[in-house]
Amino acid sequence: MISHAVLVTGLLLLLIGIWGMLTQRDILRIIVGFALMGTGSHIVIVAVGYVANGTAPIIDGALTVTEAAERAVDPVPSALAVTAIVIGLAVTAVMLAFAIRLHAAKKTLSIDAFADSKW
């Protein structure tokens, strides 16, 4: 049951982040939407790997080989989520640094002020 609630929460954060990225005109709000989208995707990844009453994937006396397929938690989604968190943090830092440079150049963070910055 908890997996469904966490999955829905992650998908909701993902949708809010996408909405924020597509509808806002301020660069900082777009960056916050991107961060929300990333957090929602991390929650979805962890929710997919959830196993009710699961245990660590260590085969020993407590967990036999035959029980491992049913009771062991898959460590791959957790590892992917941790990796995605680190990458998301780095990308967010680069976006914020870029926003600081844009603000220094134009004294605003509105996308409309950067219309002359086209290719």
N, C-alpha and C positions, 0 to 999 in steps of 0.2 A: 504494500500500500504506500509506503513512504517513497518508493521509487517513482510512482506516478506523480505524486505531489512535487517532487524535486524536478522531474522531467518537465512538468507543466510550468513550473517556475522558471526553469532555464529557457524554455521556448518563449515565455512571455518576455523575459529580459532580452532575448535575441530579437524579438519583434520590436520592442521599444527602442532598442539600439538602432535597428535598421530605419525605423520611422524617424528617429532623431537625426540620423545622418542624411536622410533624403529631404527633410522638410525645413531644417534650420539654415539660417543664413550667416550665423556667427561661427567663426572657426573653432572657438573653444567648445561651443555646444556640439559641433560635429565631432570633435575629439572625444567628448564625454559619451556621445552616442556610439562611437567606435569602441570605447572601453566597455560600455554596457553590452554591446554585441559580443565582444570577446568573453566577458564574464558569463553571459548566457550560454555560449558555446562550451565553456569549461564545465558548467554545471550539467549540461546535456551529456557531455562525454562521461562524466563521473556517474550520472544516473544510468547510463547504458550499461556500465560495468558493475552495477549493484547486484548483489545476490542476497536474498533474504536468508538470514541465519548462516551467512557464509563465514568462512574461516580463511586464514592465510594459506596461500598455495604452497605449503611445505608438506611434502609427503613423508610422514613418520608414523609413530604409533597412534597418534590421535586422528590422522587422516590417511586412510588407505588409498591405494590406487583406484579401486572401484568407486569409492566415494568422492574422489577428487573432481570428477566431471560434474557432479551435482552440487557439492558444497564449497568448492574452492572459488575464491574471488579472482577474477581475471586481473592481473596486474598491469596489463597493457593500457587500458583506458586511464588508469591513474598516472602512469608514466607519461602518456600523451598529454594529459591535462597539466601536469607540472611543466612539461616542455613548452606547451602553449602559453602558460602563464608567464614564463620567462621571456619568450619571444614577444608576447603582447606588451609586456612592460617596456621592452627595448623599443618597440615600434611607437608606443605612446610617448616615450621620452623624445624620440626623434621628431614626432609630430609637434610636441610642445616647443621644442627648440626651433622648429621651423615657424611656428606661430609667433614666437618672440621676435624672430628676424623679420617677419612680415609686419608686425606691429612697429618695430623700429623704423621700417622703411616708409610705411603709409600712415602711421599713428591711428590705425583702426584695425579691427579684426572682422569687419563685414566683408563678405565675399563680393558684394557689389563694387567695392572700391578697387578690386583687383581685376576689373574687366580688361584693362590694357595689358595684362600679363599673359595674353594668349600666345600660342606658338607662333 
